[in-house]
Amino acid sequence: MMTAGLALHTDKYQINMMYAHWINGSHHTKAVFEAYFRKLPFGNGYAVFAGLERIVNYIEGLHFTEEDIFYLSKQEEKYDKAFLDELRRFRFGGSIHAMKEGALVFPNEPLITVEGTIFETQLVETAILNFMNFQTLIATKASRIRQVAGNDILLEFGTRRAQEADAAVWGARAAYLAGFHATSNMLAGEKFGIPTKGTHAHSWVQTFRSEQEAFDIFAKVMPDQVTLLVDTYDTLGSGVPHAIMTAKKLEAQGKRMNAIRLDSGDLAYLSIQARKMLDDAGLHYVQIVASNDLDEGTILDLKAQGARIDTWGVGTQLITAADQPALGGVYKLVEREVDGVMVPTIKISGNPEKVSTPGKKDVYRIVSKGSGKAIADYISFPEEKMPPENGKLKLFNPLHPYMRKNVRDFDAVPLLAPIYDNGELVYELPTLEEIRAYHNSQLNQFWPEYLRKLNPEIYRVNLSEAVWEMKQKLIAEYMEEHQEENHDD
């Protein structure tokens, strides 16, 4: 769970490239990298940026320990001792801009920009992608579930199925910032101040001579926090009736039972019948919690079947992002120093979607002053100026340039915030509650058609004409040079 001492949380080829640059004398060359993803996960209409706090904690503690240096000295590459001394002195001195956590983000726009020497920008790639990819994926899944659940309560129950402790704890945080209400993970609760919730296991019921005895003892110990798991034996035949009896005993003490929990079987049918039984007993206030491999699809289906469920415990499908367990974010060089001047650079690929967009860029959200809703995200070079007040902004689809739209009467909201400036942290990390509020404000900025689960409308991400022309220019230059080489052969 520690973020200090993670200098070797990187791929070996990063160290090897750093070494090669050092041997070559090019390790102080300036470079700009951008982290982004190419495709939205889960077929969703948006993603939710997360992981920035972990990245900041990582950068703050980034240094090579003596144990790290010793380990590197034993590698087959036989790194020069002077290079290892260089690593001993290493501290991050670059600049970072990033989206704010909780922001709605889209494909092919920079989420994080890292500027500095090639030495330092190369080292941090793996960790930044690791933290950004996982937490953005889980936050997106959680927000997607939130859209389906509406005003129902959502509990994160994924710890025991997560990919180890870090994923469980930081995954719980990502789910909470995107709209979940509590977690079962006590360490996440302690570390981040997330509300914690829990009931009891089937083993609690099995421990006693009868289900009724198990319920009564649990209620006696925690009379103000009683949620009873009713499916250990027979949900409707014994579990719910015994829970009703316990609830009546609590009423006699002036107490109220919180809920019953269903964890197996036909949740729609069982919840409808359990609701009727509770209401017939005068227990209208007792809520119904459901768990058992839930995700946005099953919750949507259960709601369509009229399920009477108030709270959803979501575990495996959320914390493992089971239907798409990786985001696929990438980190690409977009600008490099040549003879003391920064020049844009491009990655060419046989897969058109993998061709990068050259140059260091800013991202703006174009928001209608009339509706207050987002129209598009606009990617431009830092030196470009927005149109003057009431001016016209030309938007065109980078894949289909003939699809154009002109907008007026808008606000251009910058999305990339300065996080580090020449190695100094200049960003005050918001509280988790502030991030939750920011995420909700982001959702309110978008029309429902972009947020829906099924067949969401595609949100515009547009390049400025200058960025588009630079990309076409570099592609053309590469193609011309490549064709000449082939001709010479």
PyMOL commands that set and color helices and strands:
alter all, ss='L'
color gray80, all
select helices_A, chain A and resi 12-24+41-43+52-60+66-73+81-88+118-123+125-149+159-161+165-177+186-192+202-207+211-221+235-252+267-280+296-304+316-319+352-354+432-444+448-451+465-488
alter helices_A, ss='H'
color red, helices_A
select strands_A, chain A and resi 30-36+47-48+95-98+104-105+112-117+153-156+182-183+227-229+259-262+287-290+311-314+330-338+341-344+362-368+374-380+393-396+404-407+410-414+417-421+424-425+460-463
alter strands_A, ss='S'
color yellow, strands_A
deselect
rebuild
show_as cartoon
